[in-house]
Amino acid sequence: MPPTRCPRVFVSYAGDSGGHTDTVVRFAEQLRGELGIDVRLDLWERDQRRDWLEWAVDQIEHGDFVLAIGSPKYKRLAASDGGPHDHARFQLAMLREHLAADRAQWLAKILPVVLPGCSADDLPAFLQPYSATRYAVPEQLDELLRVLTGQPRRVQPELGPRADPAITEQDGLFRSAVLSADLSRVLVEAAEGLAGAVADLWRGESRRLGLDDPRPLATRWRTDDGEFDRLGPFFRRDVPSRRLLMLGRPGSGKSVSAIRLVSDLLDGWTRGDPVPVLVPVTDWHPGELHAFDWLARRLARDHRLGRTVRWVDGTRITLASALLEVGLVLPVLDGLETIAEDLRAEAIAALNRLGSSIPLIVTCGLAEYRELDAAGIGLARATHAELLPLGRDDVEEYLAETVPHGASRLAPLFARLRAEPAPTPLVVWLIRVVHQELGRDPGDLCDRIRFPDWDSIEAHLMKHLVRGVYPDYPGRRPHVAFARVHHSTVQRWLEHLAHNLASTGAADIAWWQLDRSLPWVAPTCRVVAGAVLGFGLLSAVGVVPGLVAAAVVGLAAGNSWYLAYFNVTDIETPHAFDSSTHKVRAELRDFAKLLGSALLFVVGVLALLIAGRGIATGLVLNLRAALTLTTLVLGGGFLVWWSGRKLWHRQRHGRSDGVVVLADLKRPTSPGGTLRADRKVVLAGTGTMLAIAAVFAVLGVDHAVRIALGYGAAWMLFSAYARFTVARLVLAARGKLPWRLFGFLDDARDRGVLRQYGAVYQFRHQHLQRNLDDPA
């Protein structure tokens, strides 16, 4: 029931800075003016001279609630006894004493509150910021109001009659999905590791892209409530739904702004908050894969969250899926306009179906989203923020600082800039990069006949970008890798990568997909692996049966339908070892089950063979012999059926546990790291099979040697590393790519041509990729 009177609430805080005090005042004004809470704030009581200590005692002891507003200074005052006199220190001392004297009463009366810009770490320890309830505003404002007004969200029902235990077996009864303590701990630790890995990744990428060197290019945003320049504070403070739509024109800097937003959110991240993760949507096909499943796969691949955990319903799901389920991941989806036009409406609908439990940030082209909005299609419950054009003065100051002798060399361009709308951040970046060499004259850009607008200037600069970052005479950079490679050679390599992406429909330069430009590599590796394995399995019977088995197994291994039927779908992705104790135990248990099923199958087959031979030779001479043969047939048949069914199910559905997985949060994911991890798996598996073959060779068991060698070849040739190695060598021999591929990709990333998204690379901008794929 609602309370019969308005609650009287005292606000206890420390004035850390003008910004924090203003936030406290706005919060108090909202409670009093909009929500009808009788808030008492010292800033509103300064109309006369008061004894502030006496006033605070009266508010604390006779009020209904005390809101303890956390901040760094507030926590510092609570931890120190000495120091200058401060009203907040006196209030904290009173609250501590009251809690010690009557904990039951004052624990319910003192309500710790965390406002935007602060975290639970800013609350004093005696208020139990983690072991007791706290209220983060605006996310938990509704819960705080229910406590202040005595209106619980759910009223406890009256105790009913004792129920029959059989009722719990009825279908349709609600069963809450409560996380166990162990699962909660695993998820929180995984989120903490993910936050550290993502922070390291984007800190390094921001440094390589030069986003803050020598200073960031000033950008501003506009919403229905006004303009601002920092997305991070705006998202924390003014987006209560935790769903933000970032809109901008092509080349306006949406992707760079998304990177900065992720970095800002991670700077203020605390344990238990959702981790912002930037995910390009260029490889999402809404009609083929649900948004949740696609996000889970990208997280598992890019951030090594592929190991499985047991969910509340007993099934096993990936760690990425579990983190999404509980809202510990904040997806930042970049480039919604890159999805095919006829699929954008379906993509918006799929994102809306994710539900309110998953926070979301999306970047999209302004014109593309306006078309969707005009058709009545939009992202539900999302706050819209539009990226505004750059200011002319900001562009001029930025280029003057970042281009050598920029003030004098770019003077004619600055004159044009003052007479026309400002260019996009992409054009500004191109001007900066292309004109780093003093020999290039930027005055050509002022020719209005050749370049009537900024779009034509952008196209011109795109054609000269590679030459600008790979000059013929490196000068100051002789020590840098690929510094002396001619720009025409680099152009050829980059054009091959861009053409490969365009021809395959991919958006990521992933090393395990390099063989897609050579369609024959993958099936050839699989056919050869299957043929070697098949020959080893039946070569003991004879050469002809061995060749027949090689042909059958080889063709089956190269058939995509067969692989899909037996759920062999992860062979194209890189793998890694997880040598944790529970994984090793699970692997040993699985091996023991496999060995037991295989032995029972062999025993059943032998029993059937013995029975068949006995029947064929006429051993059914009496009742005892007949019963014995009948027992052998029935027992052997059952063992073959039961163990064969187990083996078939294992082959058909695979395993959920094992030491070869995609999960490893010990270091941030990188292309080189995933390559080394997959190579380690390949070498370890192949080496094990070779060792087994060597042991059997000493014993003289020729057939076992061939089988072990067959399994070793299959383990190696089915791997992503094997396909990558073959494709890299072939393409390098043809001159399509360099021999030191990873060195070149890292160097192109450092020069700003490429950017790194976890385990893959992408071109810095889609305009550059399209220009390289089709210069015309």
Rosetta blueprint (number, residue, H / E / L):
1 M L
2 P L
3 P L
4 T L
5 R L
6 C L
7 P L
8 R E
9 V E
10 F E
11 V E
12 S E
13 Y L
14 A L
15 G L
16 D L
17 S L
18 G H
19 G H
20 H H
21 T H
22 D H
23 T H
24 V H
25 V H
26 R H
27 F H
28 A H
29 E H
30 Q H
31 L H
32 R H
33 G H
34 E H
35 L L
36 G L
37 I L
38 D E
39 V E
40 R E
41 L L
42 D H
43 L H
44 W H
45 E L
46 R L
47 D L
48 Q L
49 R L
50 R L
51 D L
52 W H
53 L H
54 E H
55 W H
56 A H
57 V H
58 D H
59 Q H
60 I H
61 E H
62 H H
63 G L
64 D L
65 F E
66 V E
67 L E
68 A E
69 I E
70 G L
71 S L
72 P H
73 K H
74 Y H
75 K H
76 R H
77 L H
78 A H
79 A H
80 S L
81 D L
82 G L
83 G L
84 P L
85 H L
86 D L
87 H H
88 A H
89 R H
90 F H
91 Q H
92 L H
93 A H
94 M H
95 L H
96 R H
97 E H
98 H H
99 L H
100 A H
101 A H
102 D L
103 R H
104 A H
105 Q H
106 W H
107 L H
108 A H
109 K H
110 I E
111 L E
112 P E
113 V E
114 V E
115 L L
116 P L
117 G L
118 C L
119 S L
120 A H
121 D H
122 D H
123 L L
124 P L
125 A H
126 F H
127 L H
128 Q L
129 P L
130 Y L
131 S L
132 A L
133 T L
134 R L
135 Y E
136 A E
137 V L
138 P L
139 E L
140 Q L
141 L H
142 D H
143 E H
144 L H
145 L H
146 R H
147 V H
148 L H
149 T H
150 G L
151 Q L
152 P L
153 R L
154 R L
155 V L
156 Q L
157 P L
158 E L
159 L L
160 G L
161 P L
162 R L
163 A L
164 D L
165 P H
166 A H
167 I H
168 T H
169 E H
170 Q L
171 D L
172 G L
173 L L
174 F L
175 R L
176 S L
177 A L
178 V L
179 L L
180 S L
181 A H
182 D H
183 L H
184 S H
185 R H
186 V H
187 L H
188 V H
189 E H
190 A H
191 A H
192 E H
193 G H
194 L H
195 A H
196 G H
197 A H
198 V H
199 A H
200 D H
201 L H
202 W H
203 R H
204 G H
205 E H
206 S H
207 R H
208 R H
209 L H
210 G L
211 L L
212 D L
213 D L
214 P L
215 R L
216 P L
217 L L
218 A L
219 T L
220 R L
221 W E
222 R E
223 T E
224 D L
225 D L
226 G E
227 E E
228 F E
229 D L
230 R L
231 L H
232 G H
233 P H
234 F H
235 F H
236 R H
237 R H
238 D H
239 V L
240 P L
241 S L
242 R L
243 R E
244 L E
245 L E
246 M E
247 L E
248 G E
249 R L
250 P L
251 G L
252 S L
253 G L
254 K H
255 S H
256 V H
257 S H
258 A H
259 I H
260 R H
261 L H
262 V H
263 S H
264 D H
265 L H
266 L H
267 D H
268 G L
269 W L
270 T L
271 R L
272 G L
273 D L
274 P L
275 V E
276 P E
277 V E
278 L E
279 V E
280 P E
281 V L
282 T L
283 D L
284 W L
285 H L
286 P L
287 G L
288 E L
289 L L
290 H L
291 A H
292 F H
293 D H
294 W H
295 L H
296 A H
297 R H
298 R H
299 L H
300 A H
301 R H
302 D H
303 H L
304 R L
305 L L
306 G L
307 R L
308 T E
309 V E
310 R E
311 W L
312 V L
313 D L
314 G L
315 T L
316 R E
317 I E
318 T E
319 L H
320 A H
321 S H
322 A H
323 L H
324 L H
325 E H
326 V L
327 G L
328 L L
329 V E
330 L E
331 P E
332 V E
333 L E
334 D E
335 G L
336 L H
337 E H
338 T H
339 I L
340 A L
341 E H
342 D H
343 L H
344 R H
345 A H
346 E H
347 A H
348 I H
349 A H
350 A H
351 L H
352 N H
353 R L
354 L L
355 G L
356 S L
357 S L
358 I L
359 P L
360 L E
361 I E
362 V E
363 T E
364 C E
365 G E
366 L H
367 A H
368 E H
369 Y H
370 R H
371 E H
372 L H
373 D H
374 A H
375 A L
376 G L
377 I L
378 G L
379 L L
380 A L
381 R L
382 A L
383 T E
384 H E
385 A E
386 E E
387 L E
388 L L
389 P L
390 L L
391 G L
392 R H
393 D H
394 D H
395 V H
396 E H
397 E H
398 Y H
399 L H
400 A H
401 E H
402 T H
403 V L
404 P L
405 H L
406 G H
407 A H
408 S H
409 R H
410 L L
411 A H
412 P H
413 L H
414 F H
415 A H
416 R H
417 L H
418 R H
419 A H
420 E L
421 P L
422 A L
423 P L
424 T L
425 P H
426 L H
427 V H
428 V H
429 W H
430 L H
431 I H
432 R H
433 V H
434 V H
435 H L
436 Q L
437 E L
438 L L
439 G L
440 R L
441 D L
442 P H
443 G H
444 D H
445 L H
446 C H
447 D L
448 R L
449 I L
450 R L
451 F L
452 P L
453 D L
454 W H
455 D H
456 S H
457 I H
458 E H
459 A H
460 H H
461 L H
462 M H
463 K H
464 H H
465 L H
466 V H
467 R H
468 G H
469 V H
470 Y L
471 P L
472 D L
473 Y L
474 P L
475 G L
476 R L
477 R L
478 P L
479 H L
480 V L
481 A L
482 F L
483 A L
484 R L
485 V L
486 H L
487 H H
488 S H
489 T H
490 V H
491 Q H
492 R H
493 W H
494 L H
495 E H
496 H H
497 L H
498 A H
499 H H
500 N H
501 L H
502 A H
503 S H
504 T H
505 G L
506 A L
507 A L
508 D L
509 I E
510 A L
511 W H
512 W H
513 Q H
514 L H
515 D H
516 R H
517 S H
518 L L
519 P L
520 W L
521 V H
522 A H
523 P H
524 T H
525 C H
526 R H
527 V H
528 V H
529 A H
530 G H
531 A H
532 V H
533 L H
534 G H
535 F H
536 G H
537 L H
538 L H
539 S L
540 A L
541 V L
542 G L
543 V H
544 V H
545 P H
546 G H
547 L H
548 V H
549 A H
550 A H
551 A H
552 V H
553 V H
554 G H
555 L H
556 A H
557 A H
558 G L
559 N L
560 S H
561 W H
562 Y H
563 L H
564 A H
565 Y H
566 F L
567 N L
568 V L
569 T L
570 D L
571 I L
572 E L
573 T L
574 P L
575 H L
576 A E
577 F E
578 D L
579 S L
580 S L
581 T H
582 H H
583 K H
584 V H
585 R H
586 A H
587 E H
588 L H
589 R H
590 D H
591 F H
592 A H
593 K H
594 L H
595 L H
596 G H
597 S H
598 A H
599 L H
600 L H
601 F H
602 V H
603 V H
604 G H
605 V H
606 L H
607 A H
608 L H
609 L H
610 I H
611 A H
612 G H
613 R H
614 G H
615 I H
616 A H
617 T L
618 G L
619 L L
620 V L
621 L L
622 N L
623 L H
624 R H
625 A H
626 A H
627 L H
628 T H
629 L H
630 T H
631 T H
632 L H
633 V H
634 L H
635 G H
636 G H
637 G H
638 F H
639 L H
640 V H
641 W H
642 W H
643 S H
644 G H
645 R H
646 K H
647 L H
648 W H
649 H H
650 R H
651 Q H
652 R H
653 H H
654 G L
655 R L
656 S L
657 D L
658 G L
659 V L
660 V E
661 V E
662 L L
663 A L
664 D L
665 L L
666 K L
667 R L
668 P L
669 T L
670 S L
671 P H
672 G H
673 G H
674 T H
675 L H
676 R H
677 A H
678 D H
679 R H
680 K H
681 V H
682 V H
683 L H
684 A H
685 G H
686 T H
687 G H
688 T H
689 M H
690 L H
691 A H
692 I H
693 A H
694 A H
695 V H
696 F H
697 A H
698 V H
699 L H
700 G L
701 V L
702 D H
703 H H
704 A H
705 V H
706 R H
707 I H
708 A H
709 L H
710 G H
711 Y H
712 G H
713 A H
714 A H
715 W H
716 M H
717 L H
718 F L
719 S L
720 A H
721 Y H
722 A H
723 R H
724 F H
725 T H
726 V H
727 A H
728 R H
729 L H
730 V H
731 L H
732 A H
733 A H
734 R L
735 G L
736 K L
737 L L
738 P L
739 W L
740 R L
741 L H
742 F H
743 G H
744 F H
745 L H
746 D H
747 D H
748 A H
749 R H
750 D H
751 R H
752 G L
753 V L
754 L E
755 R E
756 Q E
757 Y E
758 G L
759 A L
760 V E
761 Y E
762 Q E
763 F E
764 R L
765 H L
766 Q H
767 H H
768 L H
769 Q H
770 R H
771 N H
772 L H
773 D H
774 D L
775 P L
776 A L
